Amino acid sequence: MRKLTGVLCAGLLGMLALPAQAADVAVLDWREALLSTDAAQRSMNQLENQISGQRQQAQSLGQELQQLQQRLQQDGAVMSDNERQQAQQELQQKGAEFQQLRGSIAQAQRQAEQQFLEQADPKLQQAVEQVINRHDVKVLIDREAVIHVEDGLDLTSEVTQILNSLN
């Protein structure tokens, strides 16, 4: 039993001592590859055009909220109870409207991102497969899980180029 354990340990150490060939292991940041594509840029521009009015409205509402808060802080002591109550109600209403607007914008962004990812996934798989075959990659690791990468082992830009050519 000890001999078997010793042989297994020696075998494992021998395998670990072999250096990995450059083509065997590579890294990819698939998010960056997708978001750097021309299609992603068009999608982001389209989303921005769709929600720009809501963004402006939210920004304006945010400024109104700040001004109303400042007014309550500065003049609250000299306001009548009725004025103060009206200002607080207005603050609450505008605050609720602001939160609803922000939620709507965030939901639109999530939906657009999800739609883009679903549409782009088959092309991403195709591009990754092409790069894996071209470089004879045995192990492809997410770049976020890697501490150090030598030049030439990061395939992100090559995947982006292929994705752009597929669109």
Secondary structure by P-SEA (a helix, b strand, c coil): caaaaaaaaaaaaaaaacccccccccccaaaaaaaacaaaaaaaaaaaaacaaaaaaaaaaaaaaaaaaaaaaaccccccaaaaaaaaaaaaaaaaaaaaaaaaaaaaaaaaaaaaaaaaaaaaaaaaaaaaaaacccccccccccccccccccaaaaaaaaaaaac
